[in-house]
Amino acid sequence: MDKLIYTLLIVIGCCNCAEEKKKVKENQNEITMTTTKVESERNSLTAAQQSLIQKYIQLRYDTTVNNEVPYYSKDVFTAKEFDAKIELSSQYYNLRNLLISDEKFDRRLKEVFGYDEVRDFPKDMLWRDFSINTVIVAQPEDFENFWISRSAKTIMHNSLVRIWFDDNDNYIPKASLSDSTWANFTCCNEDISISNIDLYYHWNNYIFNESKASRVWLLKNDIYFMTHLITNFGYDGDMELNKALLGDIIDGFNYSLHDQPFSVVHFYPEGRIKIMDGLLKTMEELSTAENSEYFYWAENELYKYAPPAIYDYYPTFKDNNDEDNEEHVPSHGEELTFSRELTFKESCEVIAHITNYIYPVYLKFIDGNIDYGDVRMHAIGVDIPNSFWNVIFRSHEVFYEIERNNGYGLPNMQQLLASIKNDPRFYNDKGVLAPWDFEYPHADE
């Protein structure tokens, strides 16, 4: 019995010893694999990325810069190293494999921001200009400035662009889904904390992958960024985003979201303009017989671009929030007129575009509905939206300019022109087309 017990103890000891050796070997293999992986990741870095990491390590201990790393200094970093910085930052956060192709990036850069290349962004729109690939785009509030990079094919909040090291100055190439860092913003008088990983993912997934789910997330968690895609960059290609902005305007302007003059025409710093037909189309969709407020918004936009003499005659905007429907003088960023920003010919084209979307709404709801215009004129078969009628009545050349250009090819505008031209009441006694000479019948006639 003693021999049996002794033998069993020896066997158990040998098994434990073998198990320990196995664990040690597994740990050694794991360390080897980890080391190999880290070395592989380090070796996969570009020369500019490796140089950037080395400079960051050196700057951490450089007492000549008062312990502050000059993150934006072109005297320290080269253009390629600035590209490398956002490239490494995007690799760190891209845990969900956004898979943004060159074609997607280029197409959406043009659609959302209005430029073919990152290098085309004018200086007036930038907070920093690093290279032909990488810039920091300015927002009205500094806390929302963002990097955009062609080499990294990404957009990233300014606060997220950084290089990560452990306590031993080893570069950390990847984040984890349990990353506990958060971005803290104050938006709409409400403190919002959101995960950096989520913020990075949804910005890029919405901008470049056109994700509806990310749009919903951003409208809830970062509406400031979203509305400024329209007001700051002139993007009007998303109907739901347009609805969010117009709804806010109709509700009385949340000035934390509209902290700059806003118009249906976007003015690029280099002088180009963009008429935001997407917003006007959204107005058309949102208008109902019971809700004419979106229609009033569009008519007010039309008056902005009327010649100054016309606007002087109609100097106020209708206040849709006033129960008595009184009118008020524009304030807090609302402009009396934008017409001085444009040439006469450009203003006429803007008026035509707005009328093109107002006209079908007017026809749809004018029957017996004073909220959409003069029902008496409609009763005698004169179907011209009030705002357009007021403008051409006092500036005949606006009408002639639009008519000479065949309504700029806009189908509803062309339909309205045809209606006017085919009505004999709009010709004067010399046979000249002159709608303003139309004699409105009096009640006793």
Secondary structure, 3 states (H helix, E strand, C coil): CHHHHHHHHHHHHHHHHHHHHHHHHHHHHHHHHHHHHHHHHHHCCCHHHHHHHHHHHHHHCCHHHCCCCCCCCCCCCCHHHHHHHHHHHHHHHCCCCCCCCHHHHHHHHHHHHCCCCHHHCCHHHEEEECCCCEEEECCCCHHHCEEEECCCCEEEEHHHCCCCECCCCCECCCCCCCCCCEEEEEECCEEEEEEHHHHHHHHHHHHCCCCHHHHHHHHHHCHHHHHHHHHCCCCCCCHHHHHHHHHHHHCCCCCCCCCCCCCCEEECCCCCEEECHHHHHHHHHHCCCCCCHHHHHHHHHHHHCCCHHHHHHCCCEECCCCCCCCEECCCCCCCCCCHHHCCHHHHHHHHHHHHHHHHHHHHHHCCCCHHHCCHHHHHCCCCCCHHHHHHHHHCHHHHHHHHHCHHHHCHHHHHHHHHHHCCHHHECCCCCECHHHCCCCCCCC
